[in-house]
């Protein structure tokens, strides 16, 4: 593809549109194949109950650490539930929001990212459009699945922080995103800390006041949760979890598209790697795709070890100043905060970092267009085969995914 090799931004944008359309289809196809377990049932039934007259809740679903999530995590689904009266209708709303986040990111890149920095952002958008876990995490009735849209708003606000409206949006989105899922607090605090450390003198007092106003308005609904946080007596700091460095493991695995074992468990090793089947005969193409992506990781590591390549990467980061800022704030800032917190970091905690994981991979490979294209196609292949596998098998009964909604008996609500 000469236009891609030439690296011309305008032609690359046309290429991006193709993968945006593909990524949108993969997020919207077969909505009734969605996961339908305790969390999804809880969110649907409680939000529908409020939409039909039950009292408005002050807290969300209990989290894995025993502390209830802030109320915003269910309030957004209550708003959706006024229109979505069935589980499938509700998950379609979630899918649409994730598709809008993709296209909104494309518009942001076109309008705000300088042309000299735009290429890796466009490649990052291509990757996140077709990567397996971002697609999986855009097809669930789950508070975390709403995060990409708010991560985009936070990015837009922070990027435009020198204007009063941008600072206000930054403060507002930063307050709200942690109330949707607590991983958002790590992103908001990291972005604030990195900004204070790097460029606090460049932001006017008007913008600072606008940011504070947005924070205060966004935090209005946080008071009931803060009271619960003050009396929380849950699990404390865990050296074991901090030592595992799970955040950085998940960062690399999700960016490369090799972390579906999280959802499939034993079926990933015993069945999925043998896919696709042709006439009932395993082809092991999925296994080959994973081996290729892991080989790309080895190549990245070897380049980093090499002093010349490491200096070249550092020079690239100096050229992409804004890109460097966001990658450092998310990879190091959020990564260090989550690690030293001692919590058990799950892959879905990194949903909030849309689109930075894939922007990181694009930055590592953006001078190697053939490799980037091959990585994109490998991830797209894995995503398509995964969705077909789920559709053909009615979910992944052996894994966390469980039995798909359409295979279960559940009364359709019409009131």
Secondary structure, DSSP 8 states (H G I E B T S, - for coil): -HHHHTT-HHHHHHHHHHHHHHHHHHHHTTGGGSB-SHHHHHHHHHHHHHHTT----SEEEE-TTS-EEETHHHHHHHHHHTT--SHHHHHHHHHHHHHHHHHHHHHHHHHHS-HHHHHHHHHHHHHHHH-HHHHHTTSSS-GGGGHHHHHHHHHHHHHTTTSHHHHHHHHHHHHHHHHH-THHHHHHHHHHHHHHHHHGGGS-HHHHHHHHHHHHHHTGGGHHHHHHHHT-------HHHHHHTHHHHHHHHHHHT--THHHHTHHHHHTGGG-SEETTEE--HHHHHHHHHHHHHHHHHHHHHSHHHHHHHHHHHHHSHHHHHHHIIIIIIIHHHHHHTT----GGGGGGGTTHHHHHHHHHHTT-HHHHHHHHHHHHHHHHHHHHHHHHHTEETTSSSEEBGGGS-------
